[in-house]
Amino acid sequence: MALEAAAALGATKAGVRLAGFRRWKDLLVRLTPHRPDSTMPLDPSQIETARKIARVQAAVSRHLIFHANCLEQSLGLWWLLRRRGIPAELRMGARSEAGRFEAHAWVELGGAVINDSGDAHLHFAPFDGSIISMETQPH
């Protein structure tokens, strides 16, 4: 799991930089063998598995030779979970702090944040819906 998390973080860091968020996310969607059904009730084992994967990824991230930001970490975790059939949602929010625009990304499972330590995400106004579902809705 640690090697997979490191690979996902490294590939996501490079992918977002080279291809941009939307194209990299679209590629990850295509690389997901099966799309989890978010309308099905969550199995408690899925929540525990998701939390374990998030902890492993956080530990791996602290020991890499590069720094992965919250978007790269969340996008990589979202993909790792969805590959396992866990219906995780990638969420993003924004705020204005001292006249500067700031954004933050995190992963939710059944409405619970699984990769954000403390309450950092509470300081950001979340965009409506998950990032993935917003892009599939008609405009």
C-alpha positions in Angstrom: 0.0 0.0 0.0 2.8 2.4 0.8 4.4 1.9 -2.6 1.1 2.4 -4.3 0.4 5.6 -2.4 3.9 6.9 -3.2 3.4 6.1 -6.9 -0.1 7.7 -6.9 1.3 10.9 -5.2 4.3 11.1 -7.6 2.2 10.5 -10.7 -0.5 12.9 -9.6 2.0 15.6 -8.8 3.5 15.2 -12.3 0.1 14.7 -14.0 -1.5 17.8 -12.6 1.6 19.9 -13.5 1.9 18.6 -17.0 -1.7 17.9 -18.1 -3.7 20.1 -15.7 -6.3 19.1 -13.2 -9.2 18.3 -15.5 -7.2 16.1 -17.9 -5.4 14.3 -15.1 -8.6 13.7 -13.3 -10.3 12.4 -16.5 -7.4 10.0 -17.0 -7.7 8.7 -13.4 -11.4 8.2 -14.0 -10.6 6.1 -17.1 -8.0 4.1 -15.2 -10.6 3.2 -12.5 -11.6 -0.4 -13.3 -15.1 0.0 -11.9 -17.0 3.0 -10.8 -18.3 2.7 -7.3 -22.0 3.3 -6.8 -22.4 6.3 -4.4 -26.1 5.5 -4.0 -25.4 2.2 -2.2 -25.2 2.3 1.6 -21.6 2.3 2.9 -20.2 -0.8 4.4 -18.5 -0.1 7.7 -15.4 -2.1 6.4 -15.2 0.4 3.5 -14.9 3.3 6.0 -12.2 1.6 8.0 -10.3 0.6 4.8 -10.6 4.2 3.6 -9.2 5.6 6.8 -6.3 3.1 6.8 -5.4 4.1 3.2 -5.6 7.8 4.1 -3.3 7.2 7.1 -0.8 5.3 5.0 -0.9 8.0 2.3 -0.4 10.7 4.8 2.6 8.9 6.3 4.1 8.3 2.9 3.6 11.9 1.9 5.6 13.1 4.9 8.6 11.1 3.8 8.8 11.8 0.1 11.5 13.9 -1.4 8.9 16.3 -2.8 5.9 18.1 -1.2 2.5 17.1 -2.4 -0.1 19.8 -1.9 -3.7 19.1 -0.6 -5.0 18.8 -4.2 -2.4 16.3 -5.2 -2.9 14.3 -2.0 -6.7 14.4 -2.2 -6.8 13.5 -5.9 -4.3 10.6 -5.4 -6.3 9.3 -2.4 -9.6 9.7 -4.2 -8.2 7.5 -7.0 -6.8 4.9 -4.7 -10.1 4.5 -2.9 -12.2 4.4 -6.1 -9.9 1.7 -7.5 -11.0 -0.4 -4.6 -14.7 0.3 -5.2 -15.0 2.8 -2.3 -17.3 5.7 -3.4 -15.1 8.5 -2.2 -15.8 12.1 -3.3 -13.2 14.7 -4.1 -14.2 18.1 -2.5 -12.8 21.6 -2.9 -13.5 24.8 -1.2 -12.3 28.4 -1.3 -11.9 31.4 1.0 -10.5 34.9 0.9 -7.9 35.4 3.6 -6.3 38.8 4.1 -7.3 39.7 0.5 -5.9 36.6 -1.0 -7.8 33.8 -2.6 -7.1 30.4 -1.1 -8.4 26.9 -2.0 -8.3 23.6 -0.3 -9.1 20.0 -1.3 -10.1 17.0 0.7 -11.8 13.6 0.3 -15.1 12.6 1.8 -16.8 9.3 2.3 -20.4 9.3 3.2 -20.2 13.0 4.1 -17.2 12.4 6.5 -13.8 13.9 5.8 -11.2 11.2 5.8 -7.9 12.9 4.9 -8.0 16.3 6.5 -6.5 16.5 9.9 -8.5 18.6 12.3 -11.0 21.0 10.9 -9.0 22.7 8.2 -11.7 22.1 5.6 -14.2 23.9 7.8 -12.5 27.2 7.1 -13.2 26.9 3.3 -16.6 27.4 1.7 -17.1 24.1 -0.2 -18.2 24.1 -3.8 -21.6 22.5 -4.2 -21.4 18.7 -4.8 -18.3 16.7 -5.4 -15.8 17.9 -8.0 -16.3 14.8 -10.1 -20.1 14.9 -10.2 -20.2 18.7 -10.9 -18.3 18.1 -14.2 -20.7 15.4 -15.4 -23.8 17.6 -15.0 -25.2 19.5 -18.0 -24.2 23.1 -18.1 
